[in-house]
Amino acid sequence: MADAAVVSWARRAGAALFVAVAVLGITPRLGSQVERVGPGWVAINFAPAMSGRTVLALPPVGTASAPTHRAPVQLRLELRSLDVSALLGDGGRVDAPRLEASIRNDIQTAVVRAAGRLVLLSVLVGAVAAAVLPRRRFLTILVGAFGGAVLSGLLVASTLPGFDASRFDELTYRGPVTEGSKLLRQLTSETSAVGRRVDALAGKLAGLYSASVTDQLADDDEVLILHISDLHLNPIGAQLARRLAESFGVDAVLDTGDTTSFGTSFEGPYAEMLADFPVPYLFVAGNHDSVPNREAIKATPGVVPLNQTSVEIEGLVIAGFDDPVITTVDDVPRAERERRQEEAAPRLRRLIQRTEPDVVAVHNPVILKQLMGEMPLAVGGHQHQYRFGARNGTLAVLAGSTGATGLGSLLVDADVPASANLLHFREGKLTAVDRLDVIGTSGDLQVQRHTVTEEDREADDAPFIRRDVDEAREAPPEEPGEDESPDQEPESSTSTTTTTTTTP
């Protein structure tokens, strides 16, 4: 009898699991509920996910998502069609307050209707799943239908607790390189800085609508700098930098070195790929840039060398300092590299005192370790990984390798991203960093936005400036503890990112 009871309960548990998998796996794929929201039609869908996110989609421009709630459920809103005449009105332009008001009137009803459709479909799927079970009875089908309704109800309800509209400031974009700027600028406008769920979604949908009808990307109050680094002779990296500069409408490109790799005269012609960018191309040399190659790059039309000088871009003062170490001829030990960096630091300090820059550009961040607190922001490269931190009131931001670590990336099919940073400034102050990663020859773009807060500026979390590292082969060094020698080698680590949207 005991064995029979165990078998019976096991069979029931297996049946319940089968129904649950069917409901959660099939129902979200049966199609979204398309609802009229303001002047457009939006497809709304709930689905299980690895984390709680709200996704805003505008095919073929791309998708942007934010971690707005705790439950592992994705709420997706996709713009399907738009009444442009209703959107633009009599004045021929988007009236943002009116647009948000019209969306706000519809969005709550639309989401509730989408949730109701999901529950009804779950009832049907649960009943069908129960009907195909062996030894089924009519009661089994009713239980399956009821279970489907409960599961879908819990799925929808779990998106409600802990909803945080401010997390829209941490958007992640996926889509074509050429379209990313349009969607990001509209979705990160200040008009949507609201706390309630309905207001937040209304503001973001208004940005989605606006992005579908306008190519106007200019923001007179914002200065955009494309920060690239470590091209390492990769021609695709140089082409990507040019394309990003054009697509995002930046005010300047800032290259923090290791543009070449081996120090040979054969690398000189690579500088031609940097000629005549649509905006000023600011250059700071790295340790792989030999003296002849530094001179070739600095002589390239459109390139502005920044070594021990500064330049003003739309009111933003940027100072630069070439790396004092060159490793293309000799293998310079780490201790010797750090000694040369320390000897050069006073010259960098005098440059900062003389120019009072908003941004200091270097290649190897180790030169900054005695200077943190003497400038608002420092940027660099060298480590081939994105880093963000602060110390003594100075923010430090490193770009990954825009050349995807160099020519070797052309010879293997590896998911090593070509990386760059888009730096946003207002009144000389860094307000946001967009981390741009492009993977593979298909050109999949992912943008992860970090909005800079006062807590960021006051933090003490920049260990990557403490010691020199061998590029792309070591993790950023942590602070030495009582039992750790300062000369102890850090453990190796690698970091890769994957995307799923392909550039047309």
HUMOPE-V63394 format. One record per pair of residues at least 4 apart in sequence whose ideal C-beta (glycine too) atoms are under 6 Angstrom apart, sorted by the first residue. I is the first residue (numbers start at 1). J is the second residue. Records with the same first field share a line. If there is no record, write none. Layout:
# HUMOPE-V63394
I=J  J
This chain:
# HUMOPE-V63394
15=133
19=126  129  130  144  147
20=151
21=25
22=26  125  129
23=27  122  125  126  148  151
24=48
26=125
27=121  122  125
28=47
30=121
32=43  44  45
33=44  114  117
34=41  43  80
35=42  110  113
36=41
37=42  103  106  107  110
38=102  103  106
39=83  86  87
40=79  82  209
41=80  81
42=77  79
43=78  80
44=77  114
45=76
46=75  118  155  156
47=74
49=72  74
51=72
52=69  70  71  73
53=65  67  74
54=66  68  75
55=63  65  74  76
56=64  77  204  208
57=63  78
58=79  208  211  212
61=179  183
62=173  174  175  179  183
63=174
64=171  173  183  187
65=172
66=167  168  170  171
67=167
68=163  164  167
69=159  162  163
70=162
71=158  159
73=155  158  159
75=159
79=208
82=212
84=213
87=209
88=92
89=95
94=210
96=191
99=206
100=202  203  206
103=107  202  205  206
104=198  202
106=110
107=198  201  202
108=198
115=156
118=152
119=149  152  153
122=126  148  149  152
123=145  148  149
125=148
126=144  145  147  148
127=141  144  145
129=144
130=140  141  144
131=136  141
136=140
153=157
154=158
163=197
165=195  200
169=451
171=449
172=448
173=180  184  447
174=446  499  501
175=179  501
176=503
177=243  247  443  445
178=247
180=184  445  447
181=185  217  247  248
182=211
183=187  211
184=188
185=217
186=207  210  211
187=204  207
189=207
191=203
192=203  204
194=199  200  203
210=214
217=249
221=426
222=424  426
223=251  314  316  425
224=250  251
225=252  254  423
226=244  245  250  253  422
227=254  379  399  421  423
228=241  255  402  420
229=256  381  399
230=258  381  384  401  403
231=237  259  402  403
232=258  261  403  406
233=260  261  270  407
234=403  406  407
237=402  403  418
238=273
240=418  438
241=402
243=247
244=248
245=250  253  279
246=278
248=422
250=279
251=313  314
252=279  280  282  313
253=277  281
254=282  361
255=283
256=284  361  363  380  381
257=284  285  286  289  363
258=286  288
259=289
260=267  289  293
261=288  406
262=328
263=290  328  329
267=293
268=296
271=296  297  300
274=281  300  303
275=300  301  302
276=301  302
277=281  302
280=304
281=302  303
282=304  306
283=297  303  305
284=306  320  322  361
285=289  294  322  323
286=323  363
287=323  325  326  327
288=328
289=293  294
290=328
297=303
298=305
304=311
306=320
307=322
308=351
310=317  319  355  357
311=318
312=317
316=358  425  428
317=357  358
318=359
319=351  355  357  360
320=361
321=348  362
323=363  364
324=340  344
325=332  337  340
327=332
332=336  337
334=468
337=468
338=468
341=366  367
345=367  370
349=371
352=374  375
358=376  428
359=377
360=375  378
361=379
362=367  380
363=380  381  382
364=382
365=380  465
366=468
368=372  378  465
369=465  466
372=391  392  394
373=392  393  394
375=394
377=395  430
378=396
379=397
380=398
381=398  399
382=471
383=398  469
384=400  401  405  471  472
385=400  495
386=400  435
387=398  464
388=397
389=396  461  462
390=395  457  459  462
391=460  462
396=462  465
397=433
399=420  421
400=419
401=405
402=418  420
404=409  416  418
405=409  416  472
409=416
415=439  496  498
417=437  439  497
418=438
419=437
420=436
421=433  435
422=434
424=431  432
425=430
426=431
430=452
431=452
432=449  451
433=450
434=447  449
435=448
436=447
437=446  497
438=443  445
439=444  499
442=502
443=503
444=499  501  502
446=499
452=456
463=476  478  479
464=476
466=477
467=477
469=474
470=474
474=490
475=490  491  493
477=490
480=484  486
484=488
